[in-house]
Amino acid sequence: MNVFLTLVQKDWIEAWRDKKWIWLPVVISLLAISQPISQYYMPQILDMAGNLPEGTVIEIPVPTGGEVLAGTLGQLGIIGTAIFVLSVMGSIAHERNSGALSLVMVRPVQAFQYIISKWVSNAIILLFSFVVGYSLSYYYTNLLFERVEIKAFLGSLFIYSLWILFVLTITLLTGTLLKNVGGIAGVSVVVLAVLSLGSSLFPKYMEWSPANAQSQASEYLLTGGIWGDSLTLMIIASLLLLIGLFLFTVYSFKRYERY
């Protein structure tokens, strides 16, 4: 346990030095709050854009609070996923390429301890950033539109967090297989994109996919917190898949170190 906590503390200190504790929450927050604010001021934005006939009246249906928060999750879907991948891609590669990994592994550190410390330290940073950004979006949604039940907010937050943890796990796994940071980012994004595309094209056969976390979280918001069978299937499958991928990441790391 002492080894694990020491490794986590080391990663957090490095993240602080790299300003990841600052820039990641700020970027995610700006991305999240842009949805409710832009939707609220959309008529004024269109009016200021000009090129409209004189006397034109812009009437845009006022969205519900659930629709606004669902839009926030959609906003985080592509751009947010890419940001999360970029923030994690160098976790193992930088230490491997600089030789710091060899210095760590000559100490009494097991592969499982090393990988789980990377997973936990990055998971806390990513989820902290998401919670801050999504909470700000929730605040502005309640302020500018209508109040969203706290149950629906917390439920959607939990559901979408599964996707963030899946993104983290895939990126760490890729980091044990590749040395080049650009390759890690590219392969991770492609794998996540293919999974998301498969879930869109074959929804009947991909109900279990973690890529459905965004749509399931949005549906949970729009239905006011109704928990369906497909949501239960997705959560159970995602948790099992996360465990399997994590164990494979440990195995892959051990194999690399042995080699």
C-alpha contacts under 8 A as a table, 3 or more apart, distances in Angstrom:
res1	aa1	res2	aa2	distance
1	M	4	F	5.06
1	M	5	L	6.18
2	N	5	L	5.20
2	N	6	T	6.05
3	V	6	T	5.11
3	V	7	L	6.22
3	V	109	V	6.96
3	V	113	Q	7.38
4	F	7	L	5.23
4	F	8	V	6.24
4	F	113	Q	5.69
4	F	114	Y	7.28
4	F	116	I	7.87
4	F	117	S	5.86
5	L	8	V	5.06
5	L	9	Q	6.03
5	L	117	S	7.55
6	T	9	Q	5.09
6	T	10	K	6.14
7	L	10	K	5.00
7	L	11	D	6.30
7	L	114	Y	7.12
7	L	117	S	5.94
7	L	118	K	7.89
8	V	11	D	5.14
8	V	12	W	6.23
8	V	117	S	5.17
8	V	118	K	6.92
8	V	120	V	7.37
8	V	121	S	5.53
9	Q	12	W	5.09
9	Q	13	I	6.18
10	K	13	I	5.19
10	K	14	E	6.30
11	D	14	E	5.10
11	D	15	A	6.08
11	D	118	K	7.27
11	D	121	S	6.49
12	W	15	A	4.91
12	W	16	W	6.12
12	W	121	S	6.61
13	I	16	W	5.06
13	I	17	R	6.24
14	E	17	R	5.02
14	E	18	D	6.12
15	A	18	D	5.02
15	A	19	K	6.05
15	A	20	K	5.07
15	A	21	W	6.25
16	W	19	K	4.81
16	W	20	K	5.93
16	W	21	W	5.61
16	W	22	I	7.77
17	R	20	K	7.67
19	K	22	I	5.22
19	K	23	W	6.08
20	K	23	W	5.33
20	K	24	L	5.53
20	K	87	S	7.74
21	W	24	L	6.23
21	W	25	P	6.82
21	W	125	I	6.84
22	I	25	P	5.90
22	I	26	V	6.28
23	W	26	V	5.09
23	W	27	V	5.98
24	L	27	V	5.24
24	L	28	I	6.14
24	L	87	S	7.87
24	L	126	L	7.83
24	L	129	S	6.22
25	P	28	I	5.22
25	P	29	S	5.83
25	P	128	F	7.35
25	P	129	S	4.10
25	P	130	F	7.06
25	P	132	V	6.67
25	P	133	G	6.69
26	V	29	S	5.08
26	V	30	L	6.13
26	V	129	S	7.73
26	V	133	G	7.77
27	V	30	L	5.24
27	V	31	L	6.18
28	I	31	L	5.05
28	I	32	A	6.03
28	I	76	L	7.85
28	I	80	G	6.97
28	I	129	S	6.42
28	I	130	F	6.54
28	I	133	G	5.51
29	S	32	A	5.02
29	S	33	I	6.07
29	S	129	S	7.50
29	S	130	F	7.66
29	S	132	V	6.58
29	S	133	G	3.72
29	S	134	Y	7.08
29	S	136	L	6.94
29	S	137	S	7.83
30	L	33	I	5.48
30	L	34	S	6.05
30	L	133	G	7.28
31	L	34	S	5.48
31	L	35	Q	7.44
31	L	75	Q	7.06
31	L	76	L	7.07
31	L	80	G	7.99
31	L	133	G	7.71
32	A	35	Q	6.06
32	A	72	T	5.55
32	A	73	L	7.79
32	A	75	Q	6.98
32	A	76	L	6.97
32	A	133	G	5.54
32	A	134	Y	6.09
32	A	136	L	7.46
32	A	137	S	5.67
33	I	36	P	5.87
33	I	37	I	6.31
33	I	72	T	7.58
33	I	133	G	7.10
33	I	134	Y	7.81
33	I	136	L	6.35
33	I	137	S	4.71
33	I	140	Y	7.18
34	S	37	I	5.32
34	S	38	S	5.67
35	Q	38	S	5.39
35	Q	39	Q	6.11
35	Q	68	V	7.01
35	Q	71	G	6.60
35	Q	72	T	5.54
35	Q	75	Q	7.27
35	Q	137	S	7.61
36	P	39	Q	5.21
36	P	40	Y	6.08
36	P	68	V	6.02
36	P	69	L	7.69
36	P	72	T	7.56
36	P	137	S	6.66
36	P	140	Y	6.44
36	P	141	T	5.76
36	P	144	L	7.54
37	I	40	Y	5.19
37	I	41	Y	6.29
37	I	140	Y	7.38
37	I	144	L	7.94
38	S	41	Y	5.29
38	S	42	M	5.64
39	Q	42	M	5.05
39	Q	68	V	7.92
40	Y	43	P	7.76
40	Y	144	L	6.83
40	Y	145	F	7.84
41	Y	44	Q	5.41
41	Y	45	I	6.15
42	M	45	I	4.92
42	M	46	L	6.13
43	P	46	L	5.21
43	P	47	D	6.09
43	P	58	I	6.19
43	P	59	E	7.36
43	P	60	I	7.11
44	Q	47	D	4.94
44	Q	48	M	6.04
45	I	48	M	5.20
45	I	49	A	6.14
46	L	49	A	5.04
46	L	50	G	6.97
47	D	50	G	5.72
47	D	52	L	7.68
47	D	58	I	7.76
52	L	56	T	6.67
53	P	56	T	5.72
62	V	145	F	7.94
63	P	67	E	5.95
63	P	68	V	6.51
63	P	145	F	7.65
64	T	67	E	5.19
64	T	68	V	6.42
64	T	145	F	6.88
64	T	146	E	6.44
65	G	68	V	5.13
65	G	69	L	6.32
65	G	141	T	5.95
65	G	142	N	6.93
65	G	145	F	5.93
65	G	146	E	5.15
65	G	147	R	6.25
65	G	148	V	5.63
66	G	69	L	5.22
66	G	70	A	6.01
66	G	148	V	6.37
66	G	218	S	7.74
66	G	221	L	5.09
66	G	222	L	5.18
66	G	224	G	7.74
67	E	70	A	4.96
67	E	71	G	6.11
67	E	218	S	7.81
67	E	221	L	7.52
67	E	222	L	6.44
68	V	71	G	4.99
68	V	72	T	6.36
68	V	141	T	6.78
69	L	72	T	4.86
69	L	73	L	6.45
69	L	137	S	7.06
69	L	138	Y	6.83
69	L	141	T	7.20
69	L	218	S	7.65
69	L	221	L	7.55
70	A	73	L	5.17
70	A	74	G	6.32
70	A	217	A	7.52
70	A	218	S	4.68
70	A	219	E	7.96
70	A	221	L	6.82
70	A	222	L	7.70
71	G	74	G	4.88
71	G	75	Q	6.09
72	T	75	Q	4.90
72	T	76	L	6.35
72	T	134	Y	7.74
72	T	137	S	7.28
73	L	76	L	5.04
73	L	77	G	6.09
73	L	160	Y	7.99
73	L	214	Q	6.45
73	L	218	S	7.27
74	G	77	G	4.86
74	G	78	I	7.66
74	G	214	Q	7.09
75	Q	78	I	7.05
75	Q	79	I	7.03
75	Q	80	G	7.39
76	L	79	I	5.67
76	L	80	G	4.24
76	L	81	T	6.80
77	G	80	G	5.62
77	G	81	T	5.95
77	G	214	Q	7.14
78	I	81	T	5.31
78	I	82	A	6.34
79	I	82	A	5.19
79	I	83	I	6.24
80	G	83	I	5.03
80	G	84	F	6.19
81	T	84	F	5.11
81	T	85	V	6.24
81	T	164	I	7.49
81	T	167	V	7.17
82	A	85	V	5.13
82	A	86	L	6.19
82	A	189	V	7.00
83	I	86	L	5.10
83	I	87	S	6.18
84	F	87	S	5.16
84	F	88	V	6.41
84	F	126	L	7.03
84	F	164	I	7.65
84	F	167	V	7.34
84	F	168	L	7.37
85	V	88	V	5.31
85	V	89	M	5.79
85	V	167	V	6.83
85	V	168	L	6.97
85	V	171	T	6.35
85	V	185	A	6.32
85	V	188	S	7.27
85	V	189	V	7.36
86	L	89	M	5.41
86	L	90	G	7.80
86	L	185	A	6.47
87	S	90	G	7.37
88	V	91	S	5.55
88	V	122	N	7.02
88	V	168	L	6.86
88	V	171	T	6.72
88	V	172	L	7.30
89	M	92	I	7.55
89	M	93	A	7.39
89	M	171	T	6.02
89	M	172	L	7.03
89	M	175	G	6.61
89	M	181	V	6.20
89	M	184	I	6.06
89	M	185	A	5.86
90	G	93	A	4.93
90	G	94	H	5.25
90	G	175	G	7.48
90	G	181	V	5.90
91	S	94	H	6.24
91	S	95	E	7.15
91	S	118	K	7.19
91	S	172	L	7.58
91	S	175	G	7.67
92	I	95	E	5.46
92	I	96	R	6.10
92	I	101	L	7.88
92	I	172	L	7.44
92	I	175	G	5.96
92	I	176	T	7.07
93	A	96	R	4.96
93	A	97	N	5.93
93	A	175	G	6.15
93	A	176	T	7.85
93	A	178	L	7.72
93	A	179	K	5.47
93	A	180	N	6.87
93	A	181	V	6.32
94	H	97	N	5.26
94	H	98	S	6.01
94	H	181	V	7.86
95	E	98	S	5.26
95	E	99	G	6.00
95	E	100	A	4.81
95	E	101	L	4.95
96	R	99	G	5.36
96	R	100	A	6.26
96	R	101	L	4.99
96	R	102	S	7.27
96	R	179	K	7.45
97	N	100	A	7.74
97	N	179	K	7.24
98	S	101	L	7.63
99	G	102	S	5.55
99	G	103	L	6.88
100	A	103	L	5.14
100	A	104	V	6.35
101	L	104	V	5.08
101	L	105	M	6.15
102	S	105	M	5.20
102	S	106	V	6.22
103	L	106	V	5.57
103	L	107	R	7.14
104	V	107	R	5.71
104	V	109	V	7.09
105	M	108	P	7.03
105	M	109	V	5.70
105	M	110	Q	7.47
106	V	109	V	7.43
109	V	113	Q	6.50
109	V	114	Y	6.81
110	Q	113	Q	5.23
110	Q	114	Y	6.34
111	A	114	Y	5.11
111	A	115	I	6.16
111	A	250	V	6.24
111	A	253	F	6.74
111	A	254	K	6.05
112	F	115	I	5.32
112	F	116	I	5.97
112	F	250	V	5.77
113	Q	116	I	5.35
113	Q	117	S	5.98
114	Y	117	S	5.28
114	Y	118	K	6.40
115	I	118	K	5.12
115	I	119	W	6.15
115	I	249	T	7.60
115	I	250	V	6.30
116	I	119	W	4.88
116	I	120	V	5.94
117	S	120	V	5.25
117	S	121	S	5.95
118	K	121	S	5.38
118	K	122	N	6.05
119	W	122	N	5.43
119	W	123	A	5.82
119	W	168	L	7.38
119	W	169	T	7.25
119	W	172	L	7.63
120	V	123	A	4.97
120	V	124	I	6.14
121	S	124	I	5.45
121	S	125	I	6.51
122	N	125	I	5.13
122	N	126	L	6.07
122	N	168	L	7.58
123	A	126	L	5.20
123	A	127	L	5.90
123	A	165	L	6.58
123	A	168	L	7.12
124	I	127	L	5.26
124	I	128	F	5.78
125	I	128	F	5.13
125	I	129	S	6.20
126	L	129	S	5.19
126	L	130	F	6.21
126	L	164	I	7.45
127	L	130	F	4.94
127	L	131	V	5.93
127	L	161	S	6.92
127	L	164	I	7.51
128	F	131	V	5.18
128	F	132	V	6.16
129	S	132	V	5.27
129	S	133	G	6.20
130	F	133	G	5.19
130	F	134	Y	5.83
131	V	134	Y	5.22
131	V	135	S	5.77
131	V	157	L	7.49
132	V	135	S	5.25
132	V	136	L	6.28
133	G	136	L	5.23
133	G	137	S	6.36
134	Y	137	S	4.99
134	Y	138	Y	6.14
134	Y	157	L	7.72
135	S	138	Y	4.88
135	S	139	Y	6.15
136	L	139	Y	4.99
136	L	140	Y	6.27
137	S	140	Y	5.23
137	S	141	T	5.97
138	Y	141	T	5.04
138	Y	142	N	6.21
138	Y	148	V	7.78
138	Y	153	F	7.54
139	Y	142	N	5.31
139	Y	143	L	6.15
140	Y	143	L	4.81
140	Y	144	L	5.83
140	Y	145	F	7.92
141	T	144	L	5.35
141	T	145	F	5.37
141	T	146	E	6.69
141	T	147	R	7.19
141	T	148	V	7.88
142	N	145	F	5.53
142	N	146	E	5.12
142	N	147	R	4.46
142	N	148	V	6.52
143	L	146	E	7.16
143	L	147	R	7.66
148	V	152	A	7.00
148	V	153	F	6.94
149	E	152	A	5.39
149	E	153	F	6.45
149	E	224	G	7.36
150	I	153	F	4.96
150	I	154	L	6.05
151	K	154	L	5.30
151	K	155	G	5.95
151	K	225	G	6.61
152	A	155	G	5.13
152	A	156	S	6.07
152	A	220	Y	6.60
152	A	221	L	5.38
152	A	224	G	5.83
152	A	225	G	4.78
153	F	156	S	5.35
153	F	157	L	6.12
153	F	221	L	6.99
154	L	157	L	4.96
154	L	158	F	6.21
155	G	158	F	5.21
155	G	159	I	6.25
155	G	217	A	7.46
155	G	220	Y	7.38
155	G	225	G	7.15
156	S	159	I	5.05
156	S	160	Y	6.08
156	S	216	Q	7.98
156	S	217	A	4.47
156	S	218	S	6.98
156	S	220	Y	6.34
156	S	221	L	6.52
157	L	160	Y	5.42
157	L	161	S	6.09
157	L	217	A	7.46
158	F	161	S	5.08
158	F	162	L	6.85
159	I	162	L	5.63
159	I	163	W	7.53
159	I	213	A	5.86
159	I	214	Q	7.66
159	I	216	Q	7.35
159	I	217	A	5.63
159	I	235	I	7.56
160	Y	163	W	5.37
160	Y	164	I	6.77
160	Y	213	A	5.28
160	Y	214	Q	5.75
160	Y	217	A	6.07
161	S	164	I	5.00
161	S	165	L	6.26
162	L	165	L	5.15
162	L	166	F	6.14
162	L	210	P	7.03
162	L	213	A	6.92
162	L	235	I	7.71
162	L	238	S	7.07
162	L	239	L	7.88
163	W	166	F	4.91
163	W	167	V	6.15
163	W	210	P	5.79
163	W	211	A	6.59
163	W	213	A	5.89
163	W	214	Q	7.63
164	I	167	V	5.07
164	I	168	L	6.24
165	L	168	L	4.98
165	L	169	T	6.14
165	L	242	L	7.78
166	F	169	T	5.09
166	F	170	I	6.15
166	F	210	P	7.16
166	F	238	S	7.81
166	F	242	L	6.37
167	V	170	I	5.30
167	V	171	T	6.18
167	V	188	S	7.98
167	V	192	L	7.36
168	L	171	T	5.23
168	L	172	L	6.19
169	T	172	L	5.17
169	T	173	L	6.09
169	T	242	L	7.00
169	T	245	L	6.83
169	T	246	F	6.50
170	I	173	L	5.10
170	I	174	T	6.19
170	I	188	S	6.33
170	I	245	L	7.44
171	T	174	T	5.10
171	T	175	G	6.11
171	T	184	I	6.92
171	T	185	A	7.30
171	T	188	S	5.50
172	L	175	G	4.83
172	L	176	T	6.51
172	L	249	T	7.21
173	L	176	T	5.32
173	L	177	L	6.73
173	L	245	L	7.42
173	L	246	F	7.55
173	L	248	F	7.64
173	L	249	T	4.88
173	L	252	S	7.70
174	T	177	L	5.14
174	T	178	L	6.12
174	T	184	I	5.65
174	T	187	V	7.23
174	T	188	S	6.56
175	G	178	L	5.39
175	G	179	K	6.78
175	G	181	V	7.87
175	G	184	I	5.81
176	T	179	K	7.62
176	T	249	T	6.83
176	T	252	S	6.25
176	T	253	F	5.44
176	T	256	Y	7.49
177	L	252	S	6.99
177	L	253	F	7.77
177	L	256	Y	7.88
178	L	181	V	7.81
178	L	183	G	6.93
178	L	184	I	6.21
179	K	183	G	7.72
179	K	184	I	7.51
180	N	183	G	5.21
180	N	184	I	6.28
181	V	184	I	5.07
181	V	185	A	6.35
182	G	185	A	5.20
182	G	186	G	6.08
183	G	186	G	5.01
183	G	187	V	5.95
184	I	187	V	5.44
184	I	188	S	6.02
185	A	188	S	5.25
185	A	189	V	6.09
186	G	189	V	5.31
186	G	190	V	6.17
187	V	190	V	5.11
187	V	191	V	6.12
188	S	191	V	5.23
188	S	192	L	6.18
189	V	192	L	5.16
189	V	193	A	5.91
190	V	193	A	4.98
190	V	194	V	6.03
191	V	194	V	5.22
191	V	195	L	6.22
192	L	195	L	5.14
192	L	196	S	6.15
192	L	211	A	7.82
193	A	196	S	5.05
193	A	197	L	6.01
194	V	197	L	5.01
194	V	198	G	6.00
195	L	198	G	5.09
195	L	199	S	6.22
195	L	209	S	7.67
195	L	211	A	6.44
196	S	199	S	5.11
196	S	200	S	6.34
196	S	211	A	5.14
196	S	212	N	7.55
197	L	200	S	5.06
197	L	201	L	6.15
198	G	201	L	5.15
198	G	202	F	5.74
198	G	203	P	7.69
198	G	206	M	7.25
199	S	202	F	5.40
199	S	203	P	5.17
199	S	205	Y	7.96
199	S	206	M	5.23
199	S	207	E	7.35
199	S	209	S	6.77
199	S	211	A	6.59
199	S	212	N	6.78
200	S	203	P	5.70
202	F	205	Y	5.63
202	F	206	M	6.02
203	P	206	M	5.03
203	P	207	E	5.91
204	K	207	E	6.09
205	Y	208	W	7.88
206	M	209	S	5.35
207	E	212	N	7.06
207	E	230	S	6.38
207	E	233	L	7.23
207	E	234	M	6.26
208	W	212	N	7.68
208	W	230	S	7.59
208	W	233	L	5.68
208	W	234	M	4.23
208	W	235	I	7.66
208	W	237	A	5.58
208	W	238	S	7.13
209	S	212	N	5.73
209	S	213	A	7.89
209	S	234	M	6.04
209	S	237	A	7.16
209	S	238	S	6.78
210	P	213	A	5.45
210	P	234	M	6.38
210	P	235	I	7.62
210	P	237	A	7.69
210	P	238	S	5.38
211	A	214	Q	6.96
212	N	215	S	5.34
212	N	216	Q	5.91
212	N	234	M	7.38
213	A	216	Q	5.07
213	A	217	A	5.86
213	A	234	M	7.58
214	Q	217	A	5.13
214	Q	218	S	6.12
215	S	218	S	5.03
215	S	219	E	6.06
216	Q	219	E	5.01
216	Q	220	Y	6.04
216	Q	231	L	6.39
217	A	220	Y	5.01
217	A	221	L	6.35
218	S	221	L	5.11
218	S	222	L	6.23
219	E	222	L	5.03
219	E	223	T	6.01
220	Y	223	T	5.37
220	Y	224	G	6.21
220	Y	225	G	4.97
220	Y	226	I	5.92
220	Y	227	W	6.98
221	L	224	G	5.25
221	L	225	G	5.96
222	L	225	G	7.67
223	T	226	I	5.72
227	W	231	L	6.57
227	W	232	T	7.52
228	G	231	L	5.29
228	G	232	T	6.58
229	D	232	T	5.10
229	D	233	L	6.26
230	S	233	L	5.05
230	S	234	M	6.16
231	L	234	M	5.10
231	L	235	I	6.21
232	T	235	I	5.23
232	T	236	I	6.21
233	L	236	I	5.34
233	L	237	A	6.01
234	M	237	A	5.21
234	M	238	S	5.87
235	I	238	S	5.08
235	I	239	L	6.17
236	I	239	L	5.27
236	I	240	L	6.27
237	A	240	L	5.17
237	A	241	L	5.95
238	S	241	L	5.00
238	S	242	L	5.98
239	L	242	L	5.07
239	L	243	I	6.31
240	L	243	I	5.20
240	L	244	G	6.20
241	L	244	G	5.02
241	L	245	L	6.00
242	L	245	L	5.22
242	L	246	F	6.00
243	I	246	F	5.12
243	I	247	L	6.25
244	G	247	L	5.27
244	G	248	F	6.21
245	L	248	F	4.99
245	L	249	T	6.05
246	F	249	T	4.96
246	F	250	V	6.41
247	L	250	V	5.11
247	L	251	Y	6.26
248	F	251	Y	4.92
248	F	252	S	5.98
249	T	252	S	5.04
249	T	253	F	6.10
250	V	253	F	5.12
250	V	254	K	6.17
251	Y	254	K	5.10
251	Y	255	R	6.15
252	S	255	R	5.09
252	S	256	Y	6.26
253	F	256	Y	5.12
253	F	257	E	6.23
254	K	257	E	5.12
254	K	258	R	6.08
255	R	258	R	5.11
255	R	259	Y	6.09
256	Y	259	Y	5.04
